Amino acid sequence: MSTQRQGRRGEARALAYLEGRGLRLLEHNYRCRGGEIDLVMRDGATTVFVEVRLRRNRRFGGAAASITPSKQRRLCTAARHYLMVRGMPDGPVRFDVVALEGDEPVDWIRNAFDAPVD
């Protein structure tokens, strides 16, 4: 299976998982010059920027460990752009990670990192 197809399946799995826990999808694969956000969702009054990471196994540190400071900066840049284009939402903003590793259960990390977006 191609890497792109695996990524799409991983994002679909993450989306189904989060929707099953009450989050509502606002946007899928938001792209701008500075980066990309896999899922933009609402959790009550909170806007949630979700990074989905997929790894076959934990051999090289696992899915969550692959979110480097550089990747966090690109996510923040994309989030700022999203908020500028779509308008600042009412309520707080947070960054979550959904880590998928092989056949392991979904690992949903809420508030995975603090990042200024205003």
URBEL-V163840 format. One record per helix or strand. SS is the DSSP state (~ for helix, > for strand). FROM is the first residue (numbers start at 1). TO is the last residue. If there is no record, write none. Layout:
# URBEL-V163840
SS & FROM & TO
SS & FROM & TO
This chain:
# URBEL-V163840
~ & 3 & 19
> & 24 & 32
> & 35 & 43
> & 46 & 55
~ & 62 & 65
~ & 69 & 86
> & 93 & 101
> & 107 & 109
